[in-house]
Amino acid sequence: QVQLVESGGGLVQAGDSLRLSCAVSIRTFSNYAMGWFRQAPGKEREFVAAISWRGATTYVPDSVKGTLTISRDAAKNTVYLQIHSLKPEDTAVYYCAVDSKLGYHGLSSRPADYDYWGQGTQVTVSS
């Protein structure tokens, strides 16, 4: 029903900008949201941002607000995460995910609310 493929990660320098992409293939769901999460070595999975597919309403937590932008291009079936000025602490595996229950709880920061996950893309930031 759902396939997600992340891309755009790699080795970058502190201060650089980076845009991650997630190509989405969805055949069943219409009221859904896309989320970005990241997980650093030895750390819990952290919510980064979410966006509703239909209206492009966004939710970004205060911890990362102002450092990145989430967007989507419906024509290309792609969601993006633009990180404006990378820091070493941004180093992590970044995952995109689908929340198929947007109508029940709105935009969510909980991993458990997301039904489908991509394989992740590694972002490594050097000084």
C-alpha positions in Angstrom: 0.0 0.0 0.0 2.7 2.4 1.0 6.4 2.8 -0.1 8.8 5.4 1.1 12.3 6.0 -0.1 14.6 8.6 1.5 17.5 10.3 -0.3 19.8 13.3 0.0 21.9 12.3 3.0 25.6 12.2 3.1 28.8 13.7 4.6 28.6 17.4 4.9 30.4 20.2 6.8 29.0 22.3 9.6 27.2 25.3 8.4 26.1 23.7 5.1 22.5 23.3 4.0 21.0 20.0 3.0 17.7 19.0 1.6 16.4 15.5 2.2 13.8 14.0 0.0 11.2 11.2 0.6 9.4 9.8 -2.4 6.0 8.5 -1.5 3.9 5.9 -3.2 0.4 5.7 -1.7 -2.5 3.9 -3.2 -5.1 3.6 -0.4 -4.9 6.6 2.0 -6.1 10.1 1.3 -6.2 11.8 4.8 -2.6 11.3 5.9 0.5 13.1 7.1 4.2 12.7 6.5 6.7 13.0 9.3 10.4 13.2 9.6 12.3 11.6 12.5 16.0 11.2 13.2 18.0 8.8 15.4 21.5 9.4 16.5 23.7 6.5 17.7 22.6 5.4 21.2 19.7 7.9 21.3 16.0 7.6 21.1 14.2 8.3 17.9 13.4 12.1 17.8 10.5 13.8 16.0 11.7 16.5 13.7 8.7 17.7 11.7 5.3 16.7 10.1 3.1 18.0 7.3 -0.4 17.1 6.2 -0.5 16.0 2.6 -3.7 17.8 1.6 -3.3 21.2 3.1 0.4 21.3 3.8 -0.1 22.3 7.4 3.1 21.9 9.3 4.2 21.1 12.8 7.7 21.6 14.0 8.8 21.3 17.7 10.5 24.2 19.4 13.6 22.1 19.8 14.3 22.4 16.1 12.1 25.3 15.0 13.9 27.8 12.9 16.6 25.3 11.9 14.7 23.4 9.2 11.7 23.5 6.9 9.4 20.7 5.9 7.5 20.9 2.6 5.8 18.7 0.1 5.3 18.7 -3.7 2.1 16.8 -4.4 2.8 16.7 -8.1 6.0 14.9 -7.5 4.7 12.8 -4.6 7.7 14.0 -2.5 8.2 15.4 0.9 11.3 17.5 1.7 13.3 18.4 4.8 15.5 21.4 4.4 18.1 21.8 7.1 19.4 25.4 6.9 22.7 25.3 8.8 23.9 21.9 9.8 25.6 21.3 13.2 27.5 18.2 14.4 24.5 17.4 16.6 22.4 17.0 13.5 24.3 13.8 12.7 21.7 11.0 12.6 19.8 8.6 10.4 16.8 10.5 9.1 13.6 8.6 8.5 10.4 9.6 6.8 7.1 8.0 7.8 3.4 8.0 7.0 0.6 8.7 9.5 -2.6 7.3 8.0 -4.8 8.4 10.9 -4.5 12.1 10.5 -8.3 12.6 11.0 -8.1 10.9 14.4 -5.3 12.9 16.1 -4.0 15.5 13.8 -0.3 16.0 13.3 1.6 13.8 15.7 5.1 13.8 17.1 4.8 10.2 18.4 6.5 7.4 16.4 3.8 5.0 17.4 1.3 7.1 15.4 3.1 6.5 12.2 2.2 3.3 10.3 4.9 3.1 7.5 8.5 3.9 7.6 11.3 4.3 5.1 14.7 2.8 5.4 16.4 6.0 6.4 19.2 8.1 5.1 22.4 8.9 6.9 23.4 12.5 7.6 26.9 13.0 9.0 28.1 16.6 9.8 31.8 17.3 10.3 33.4 20.3 11.9 
